């Protein structure tokens, strides 16, 4: 079942039953990691400078809410912990 979506990505989050949750995204990315990726792309001429300027501006304004990701995952796992069994 789809539980999160956007105009850009039709499926952002989904669950299968009570034991699988999928998330389209990269919560492990920090602003520093994103800026390093942007730098590598421009050094290799994979993107234009105009795009780099805009991407850096957006990245510097972006704040990853790790606590929100943590709460989301823990809530899902705890809600279904009575049905989870290690085989």
TAPENOR-V577264 format. One record per backbone hydrogen bond with DSSP energy under -1.0 kcal/mol. CO is the residue of the C=O (numbers start at 1). NH is the residue of the N-H. Records with the same first field share a line. If there is no record, write none. Layout:
CO = NH, NH
This chain:
1 = 15
4 = 12, 13
9 = 6
12 = 24
13 = 3, 4
14 = 22
16 = 19, 20
20 = 16
22 = 14
26 = 29
30 = 34
31 = 35
32 = 36
33 = 37
34 = 38
35 = 39
36 = 40
37 = 41
38 = 42
39 = 43
40 = 44
41 = 46
42 = 45
48 = 52
49 = 53
50 = 54
51 = 55
52 = 56
53 = 57
54 = 58
55 = 59
56 = 60
64 = 66
65 = 69
66 = 70
67 = 71
68 = 72
69 = 73
70 = 74
71 = 75
72 = 76
73 = 77
74 = 78
75 = 79
80 = 83
